Amino acid sequence: MSDVAQTEKQGNKRMLVGNVVSDKCDKTIVVQVNTLVMHPLYKKYISRRKKFMAHDANNECQIGDKVQIVESRPLSARKRWSLVKVLEKAV
């Protein structure tokens, strides 16, 4: 859980790096992205996390994989991200 979100911009699309926490749905994964945010008053870093649903067309991801996702058009009611590549496979 010590992963810090790495945000890159490719044109107007955001790219995030996170860990797969669920792969129960068909062609869908849930990716948890952890970020570090500095507290405005106390100047201490706080860990924030957010879950994104991403499209995994080949069902190649498993729970625990480290993946890179990119913004895309709405694919369903809650799915607005697509899988770019698997950075690390779970052991």
Buried (B, 14 or more C-beta within 10 A) or exposed (E): EEBEBEEEEEEEEEBBBBBBEBBEEEBBBBBBBBBEEEEEEEEEEEEEBEEBBBBBEEEBBEEEBBBBBBBBEEBEEEBBBBBBEBEEEEE
